[in-house]
């Protein structure tokens, strides 16, 4: 047991001290802080405080005030300024950076508004789209007045049809809860996906590196290969939990500190304002089980190669399984209750992401999630027993190895010991 503990902490500390790990963690923390402070960064960089200033040349003398009032309901961050100079002067002001753009207002032959928008670039579609939407409302009201439509009649004409959605299933999520769950599950799926790929690859590279440097020959003389495999899996597992703990702690603290400025929009839509504790618990459970599933697979695949250059080729099918599970989960975000998603959630290599998707998006019975967890645990145990046998013989194999036929050779070597 002492040798197991030594390898475990050696793997953990050795990876923890590497420059790549420290730099990756630091960069991710910086990106996370920048993301959660995005409003403050925009305000600090933008000389207009994040507000777009647009000059208005109103040739009618009647449209500026209605446009300004209507725009306030569409985009409160845009500021309109009535420009009293000539068109050339207004264009110069835009070129000098005093205004984001210039909108010229006039009437056509039917006394309805027409507009021309000028800017240094029309790449920012949000500005002129909001202006066009606001002007469209004004045009509708003017047209209605010309054909003597009363305000009540106009309201009835444009009032959205009543369309109520009700779920008959007991404890089913509301539309608002589904939208929030969809965003939250989307983010957590990305975390599970990238973490599993990154740390499973790290284990395979660790084993291959030791074999290529012949360190493995020294280790197997004093510690059994099985102890080595599980010590490395747990060591990298602790490393992943350490990194995620740092990132999640920083992210949570930053979001909590900036909660007032982040209210509404993206963070509310993604469910960050009210994260259900049950979703977090399931995310942790399926992340840990998904890690051990793919880590065990990566460890014995890494033991089959003698050169670091062969690692990626050997673990490519494993990576494709992770990618496949993620792509199915992305499809399931819009159809989480489809039979295809239900069936694939019980396939072990897809369960960590797809069963978590169903738990987060639907109100499924507890026994279904427990079956998924049981399938994962059973698969991990079977894979660990088989993987330990392959690993035990694989670490003794040297030379060019890039074929899955080497699994048979590794098992043969284990039997001959």
C-alpha positions as CSV (number, residue, x, y, z in Angstrom):
1,X,0.0,0.0,0.0
2,X,2.9,2.3,0.7
3,X,4.2,1.9,-2.8
4,X,0.8,2.7,-4.2
5,X,0.6,5.9,-2.2
6,X,4.1,6.9,-3.3
7,X,3.2,6.5,-7.0
8,X,-0.1,8.3,-6.5
9,X,1.3,11.4,-4.9
10,X,4.4,11.3,-7.2
11,X,2.1,11.4,-10.2
12,X,-0.1,14.1,-8.7
13,X,2.8,16.4,-7.6
14,X,4.9,15.8,-10.7
15,X,2.0,16.9,-13.0
16,X,1.0,19.7,-10.6
17,X,4.4,21.3,-10.7
18,X,4.7,21.2,-14.5
19,X,4.8,24.6,-16.3
20,X,2.0,23.5,-18.8
21,X,-0.4,22.7,-15.9
22,X,0.3,25.9,-14.1
23,X,0.1,28.1,-17.2
24,X,-3.1,26.4,-18.4
25,X,-4.7,26.9,-15.0
26,X,-3.6,30.5,-14.8
27,X,-4.8,31.3,-18.4
28,X,-8.1,29.6,-17.7
29,X,-8.6,31.7,-14.5
30,X,-7.7,34.9,-16.4
31,X,-10.2,34.0,-19.2
32,X,-12.9,33.2,-16.6
33,X,-12.3,36.4,-14.7
34,X,-12.5,38.4,-18.0
35,X,-15.7,36.6,-19.0
36,X,-17.4,37.3,-15.7
37,X,-16.2,40.9,-15.7
38,X,-17.1,41.5,-19.4
39,X,-19.4,44.4,-18.7
40,X,-16.8,46.3,-16.7
41,X,-14.1,45.6,-19.4
42,X,-16.4,46.9,-22.2
43,X,-17.2,50.0,-20.2
44,X,-13.5,50.7,-19.5
45,X,-12.5,50.3,-23.1
46,X,-15.5,52.0,-24.8
47,X,-15.2,55.7,-24.5
48,X,-18.9,56.0,-24.8
49,X,-19.5,53.8,-21.8
50,X,-20.8,51.0,-24.0
51,X,-23.5,53.2,-25.6
52,X,-23.7,53.7,-29.4
53,X,-24.2,57.4,-30.4
54,X,-26.1,58.0,-33.6
55,X,-26.6,61.4,-35.3
56,X,-30.1,62.1,-36.7
57,X,-30.7,64.4,-39.7
58,X,-34.5,64.9,-39.6
59,X,-35.6,66.5,-42.8
60,X,-39.2,66.2,-41.8
61,X,-39.0,67.9,-38.4
62,X,-41.5,65.3,-37.2
63,X,-39.8,61.9,-36.9
64,X,-36.9,62.5,-34.4
65,X,-38.9,62.5,-31.2
66,X,-41.1,59.5,-32.1
67,X,-38.0,57.6,-33.2
68,X,-36.2,58.4,-30.0
69,X,-39.2,57.3,-27.9
70,X,-39.7,54.1,-29.9
71,X,-36.0,53.2,-29.8
72,X,-36.1,53.5,-26.0
73,X,-38.3,50.4,-25.9
74,X,-36.0,48.4,-28.3
75,X,-32.5,49.4,-27.3
76,X,-31.9,51.6,-24.2
77,X,-28.1,51.6,-24.7
78,X,-28.3,53.5,-28.0
79,X,-28.3,57.3,-27.8
80,X,-29.8,59.5,-30.6
81,X,-28.6,63.1,-31.1
82,X,-30.4,65.5,-33.4
83,X,-27.8,67.0,-35.7
84,X,-28.5,70.6,-36.8
85,X,-25.7,70.9,-39.4
86,X,-25.5,69.8,-43.0
87,X,-25.2,66.3,-44.3
88,X,-21.5,66.8,-45.1
89,X,-20.9,68.0,-41.5
90,X,-22.7,65.0,-40.1
91,X,-20.6,62.6,-42.2
92,X,-17.4,64.4,-41.0
93,X,-18.5,63.9,-37.4
94,X,-19.0,60.2,-38.1
95,X,-15.5,59.9,-39.7
96,X,-14.0,61.8,-36.7
97,X,-15.5,59.2,-34.4
98,X,-18.0,61.5,-32.7
99,X,-20.9,59.2,-33.8
100,X,-21.3,55.5,-34.5
101,X,-23.4,56.4,-37.5
102,X,-25.8,58.8,-39.2
103,X,-29.5,58.3,-40.0
104,X,-31.3,60.6,-42.4
105,X,-35.1,60.7,-42.1
106,X,-37.5,61.9,-44.7
107,X,-41.0,61.3,-46.1
108,X,-41.9,59.5,-49.4
109,X,-44.7,60.5,-51.7
110,X,-47.3,58.7,-49.4
111,X,-46.0,60.7,-46.4
112,X,-44.5,57.6,-44.9
113,X,-41.0,57.6,-43.4
114,X,-37.9,56.5,-45.3
115,X,-34.4,56.4,-43.9
116,X,-30.8,56.2,-45.0
117,X,-28.1,55.0,-42.6
118,X,-24.4,55.9,-43.0
119,X,-21.5,54.6,-41.0
120,X,-17.8,53.9,-41.4
121,X,-18.7,50.2,-41.4
122,X,-22.1,48.4,-41.5
123,X,-20.7,45.3,-40.0
124,X,-22.4,46.0,-36.7
125,X,-25.9,45.0,-37.8
126,X,-27.4,45.4,-34.3
127,X,-27.3,49.3,-34.6
128,X,-29.1,49.7,-37.9
129,X,-31.4,46.7,-37.2
130,X,-32.7,48.4,-34.0
131,X,-33.2,51.7,-35.9
132,X,-35.0,49.9,-38.7
133,X,-37.3,48.1,-36.2
134,X,-38.1,51.3,-34.4
135,X,-38.8,53.2,-37.7
136,X,-41.0,50.3,-38.9
137,X,-43.2,50.7,-35.8
138,X,-43.6,54.4,-36.6
139,X,-44.4,53.7,-40.2
140,X,-47.1,51.2,-39.1
141,X,-48.7,53.8,-36.9
142,X,-48.6,56.5,-39.5
143,X,-50.1,54.1,-42.2
144,X,-52.8,53.1,-39.8
145,X,-53.8,56.7,-39.1
146,X,-54.0,57.4,-42.9
147,X,-56.5,54.6,-43.3
148,X,-58.3,55.7,-40.1
149,X,-57.5,52.7,-38.0
150,X,-58.2,53.4,-34.3
151,X,-55.4,52.6,-31.8
152,X,-57.6,49.8,-30.4
153,X,-57.9,48.2,-33.8
154,X,-54.2,48.5,-34.4
155,X,-53.5,46.8,-31.1
156,X,-55.8,44.0,-32.0
157,X,-54.2,43.6,-35.4
158,X,-50.6,43.2,-34.0
159,X,-51.4,41.4,-30.8
160,X,-49.7,38.0,-30.7
161,X,-51.9,35.0,-30.8
162,X,-52.5,33.4,-27.4
163,X,-50.5,30.1,-27.4
164,X,-50.2,28.5,-24.0
165,X,-47.9,25.4,-23.5
166,X,-48.7,22.9,-20.8
167,X,-47.0,19.7,-19.8
168,X,-49.3,16.9,-18.7
169,X,-46.5,14.9,-17.1
170,X,-46.3,15.2,-13.3
171,X,-43.4,17.5,-12.1
172,X,-42.5,18.4,-15.7
173,X,-40.4,21.5,-16.1
174,X,-41.9,24.7,-17.3
175,X,-40.7,26.5,-20.5
176,X,-38.7,28.9,-18.5
177,X,-37.1,26.1,-16.4
178,X,-36.3,24.2,-19.6
179,X,-34.6,27.2,-21.2
180,X,-32.5,27.7,-18.1
181,X,-31.7,24.0,-17.8
182,X,-30.7,23.9,-21.5
183,X,-28.1,26.6,-21.1
184,X,-26.7,25.2,-17.8
185,X,-26.5,21.7,-19.1
186,X,-24.8,23.0,-22.3
187,X,-22.0,24.6,-20.2
188,X,-21.6,21.6,-17.9
189,X,-21.5,19.2,-20.9
190,X,-18.6,21.2,-22.3
191,X,-16.8,21.0,-18.9
192,X,-17.3,17.2,-18.8
193,X,-16.3,16.8,-22.5
194,X,-13.0,18.8,-22.4
195,X,-12.0,17.5,-18.9
196,X,-12.4,13.8,-19.8
197,X,-10.5,14.2,-23.1
198,X,-7.7,16.3,-21.5
199,X,-7.1,14.2,-18.4
200,X,-7.5,10.8,-20.1
201,X,-4.9,11.9,-22.7
202,X,-2.7,13.0,-19.9
203,X,-2.7,9.4,-18.4
204,X,-1.9,7.8,-21.7
205,X,0.9,10.2,-22.3
206,X,2.2,9.6,-18.7
207,X,2.4,5.8,-19.2
208,X,4.0,6.1,-22.7
209,X,6.6,8.6,-21.4
210,X,7.7,6.3,-18.7
211,X,7.9,3.4,-21.1
212,X,9.9,5.4,-23.6
213,X,12.4,6.5,-21.0
214,X,12.7,2.9,-19.6
215,X,11.6,4.1,-16.2
216,X,8.9,1.4,-16.3
217,X,11.5,-1.4,-16.2
218,X,12.7,0.0,-12.8
219,X,9.1,0.5,-11.5
220,X,7.8,-3.0,-12.3
221,X,10.6,-4.6,-10.4
222,X,9.4,-3.0,-7.2
223,X,5.7,-2.2,-7.8
224,X,3.1,-4.3,-9.5
225,X,1.8,-2.9,-12.8
226,X,-1.8,-3.0,-11.5
227,X,-0.8,-0.8,-8.6
228,X,1.0,1.5,-11.0
229,X,-2.1,1.8,-13.3
230,X,-4.6,2.7,-10.5
231,X,-2.1,5.0,-8.7
232,X,-1.7,7.0,-12.0
233,X,-5.5,7.1,-12.6
234,X,-6.1,8.4,-9.1
235,X,-3.2,10.7,-9.2
236,X,-4.4,12.4,-12.4
237,X,-7.9,12.3,-11.0
238,X,-6.8,14.3,-8.0
239,X,-5.1,16.7,-10.3
240,X,-8.2,17.2,-12.3
241,X,-10.3,17.8,-9.2
242,X,-7.7,20.3,-7.9
243,X,-7.8,22.3,-11.2
244,X,-11.6,22.2,-11.4
245,X,-11.9,23.3,-7.8
246,X,-9.7,26.3,-8.4
247,X,-11.5,27.3,-11.6
248,X,-15.0,26.8,-10.2
249,X,-14.1,28.6,-7.0
250,X,-12.7,31.6,-8.9
251,X,-15.7,31.5,-11.3
252,X,-18.3,31.3,-8.6
253,X,-16.7,34.1,-6.5
254,X,-16.4,36.4,-9.6
255,X,-20.0,35.8,-10.6
256,X,-21.2,36.4,-7.1
257,X,-19.2,39.6,-6.9
258,X,-20.5,40.9,-10.2
259,X,-24.1,39.5,-9.9
260,X,-25.7,42.9,-10.1
261,X,-24.0,43.9,-13.4
262,X,-24.6,40.4,-14.8
263,X,-28.3,40.2,-14.1
264,X,-30.5,39.5,-17.2
265,X,-29.4,38.5,-20.6
266,X,-26.8,35.7,-21.0
267,X,-26.4,34.7,-17.4
268,X,-30.1,34.5,-16.7
269,X,-30.7,32.7,-19.9
270,X,-28.0,30.1,-19.1
271,X,-29.5,29.5,-15.6
272,X,-26.5,30.9,-13.7
273,X,-28.7,33.1,-11.5
274,X,-30.4,30.0,-9.9
275,X,-28.4,26.8,-10.3
276,X,-30.3,23.7,-8.9
277,X,-28.1,21.9,-6.4
278,X,-29.4,18.5,-7.7
279,X,-28.0,19.4,-11.2
280,X,-24.6,20.2,-9.7
281,X,-24.5,16.9,-7.7
282,X,-25.3,14.9,-10.8
283,X,-22.7,16.8,-12.8
284,X,-20.0,15.9,-10.2
285,X,-21.1,12.3,-10.1
286,X,-21.2,11.8,-13.9
287,X,-17.9,13.7,-14.3
288,X,-16.1,11.5,-11.8
289,X,-17.6,8.3,-13.3
290,X,-16.9,9.5,-16.9
291,X,-13.3,10.3,-15.9
292,X,-12.7,6.8,-14.4
293,X,-14.3,5.1,-17.4
294,X,-12.1,6.8,-20.0
295,X,-9.0,7.0,-17.7
296,X,-8.9,3.3,-17.3
297,X,-9.3,2.8,-21.0
298,X,-6.6,5.4,-21.7
299,X,-4.2,3.8,-19.2
300,X,-4.1,0.4,-20.8
301,X,-4.1,1.8,-24.3
302,X,-1.1,4.0,-23.3
303,X,0.7,0.9,-22.0
304,X,0.6,-0.7,-25.5
305,X,2.8,2.0,-27.1
306,X,6.5,2.5,-26.6
307,X,6.8,5.9,-28.3
308,X,5.0,9.1,-27.4
309,X,4.4,9.7,-31.1
310,X,2.1,6.6,-31.2
311,X,-0.1,7.6,-28.3
312,X,-2.6,9.8,-30.3
313,X,-3.1,7.1,-32.9
314,X,-3.7,4.5,-30.3
315,X,-6.3,6.5,-28.3
316,X,-8.1,8.0,-31.3
317,X,-11.0,5.5,-31.2
318,X,-11.4,6.4,-27.5
319,X,-11.5,10.1,-28.3
320,X,-14.0,9.5,-31.1
321,X,-16.3,7.8,-28.5
322,X,-16.1,11.0,-26.3
323,X,-16.8,13.2,-29.3
324,X,-19.7,10.9,-30.4
325,X,-21.3,11.2,-26.9
326,X,-20.9,15.0,-27.0
327,X,-22.4,15.3,-30.4
328,X,-25.4,13.2,-29.4
329,X,-25.8,15.3,-26.3
330,X,-25.8,18.5,-28.4
331,X,-28.6,17.0,-30.5
332,X,-30.5,16.0,-27.3
333,X,-30.5,19.6,-26.0
334,X,-33.5,20.3,-28.3
335,X,-35.1,16.8,-28.0
336,X,-34.1,15.4,-24.6
337,X,-37.1,13.1,-24.5
338,X,-36.6,11.4,-27.8
339,X,-36.3,7.6,-27.8
340,X,-32.9,7.8,-29.4
341,X,-31.6,9.9,-26.5
342,X,-33.2,7.6,-24.0
343,X,-31.6,4.5,-25.5
344,X,-28.1,6.0,-25.9
345,X,-28.1,7.2,-22.3
346,X,-27.8,3.6,-21.3
347,X,-24.8,2.9,-23.5
348,X,-21.8,3.1,-21.0
349,X,-19.4,5.2,-23.1
350,X,-22.2,7.8,-23.7
351,X,-23.9,7.6,-20.3
352,X,-21.8,10.3,-18.5
353,X,-23.0,13.0,-20.9
354,X,-26.3,11.8,-22.2
355,X,-27.8,10.6,-18.9
356,X,-26.7,13.8,-17.3
357,X,-28.4,15.7,-20.1
358,X,-31.7,13.8,-19.4
359,X,-31.4,14.4,-15.6
360,X,-30.8,18.1,-16.2
361,X,-33.4,18.7,-18.8
362,X,-36.2,16.3,-17.8
363,X,-38.0,15.2,-14.6
364,X,-37.0,11.5,-15.0
365,X,-37.6,8.9,-12.2
366,X,-34.6,8.6,-9.8
367,X,-34.4,4.9,-10.7
368,X,-33.4,5.7,-14.3
369,X,-30.5,7.9,-13.2
370,X,-29.5,5.2,-10.7
371,X,-29.5,2.6,-13.5
372,X,-27.2,4.8,-15.5
373,X,-24.9,5.2,-12.6
374,X,-25.0,1.4,-12.0
375,X,-24.2,0.7,-15.6
376,X,-21.2,3.1,-15.4
377,X,-19.9,1.6,-12.2
378,X,-20.2,-2.0,-13.6
379,X,-18.5,-1.0,-16.8
380,X,-15.7,0.7,-14.9
381,X,-15.1,-2.5,-12.8
382,X,-15.1,-4.8,-15.9
383,X,-12.8,-2.4,-17.8
384,X,-10.5,-2.1,-14.8
385,X,-10.1,-5.9,-14.4
386,X,-9.6,-6.3,-18.2
387,X,-7.4,-3.2,-18.4
388,X,-5.2,-4.3,-15.5
389,X,-4.4,-7.5,-17.3
390,X,-3.6,-5.7,-20.5
391,X,-1.6,-3.1,-18.6
392,X,0.4,-5.7,-16.8
393,X,1.6,-7.3,-20.1
394,X,1.6,-4.0,-22.1
395,X,4.2,-2.3,-20.0
396,X,6.6,-5.2,-20.8
397,X,6.2,-4.7,-24.6
398,X,8.6,-2.5,-26.5
399,X,9.1,-1.7,-30.2
400,X,6.6,-0.2,-32.7
401,X,3.1,-0.7,-31.4
402,X,0.1,0.9,-33.2
403,X,-2.3,-2.0,-33.6
404,X,-5.0,-3.3,-31.4
405,X,-3.6,-6.8,-32.1
406,X,-1.1,-5.9,-29.4
407,X,-3.8,-6.3,-26.8
408,X,-3.7,-10.0,-27.4
409,X,0.1,-10.0,-27.1
410,X,-0.2,-8.1,-23.8
411,X,-2.7,-10.6,-22.4
412,X,-0.4,-13.5,-23.5
413,X,2.5,-11.9,-21.6
414,X,0.3,-11.5,-18.5
415,X,-0.5,-15.2,-18.6
416,X,3.1,-16.2,-19.0
417,X,4.3,-14.3,-15.9
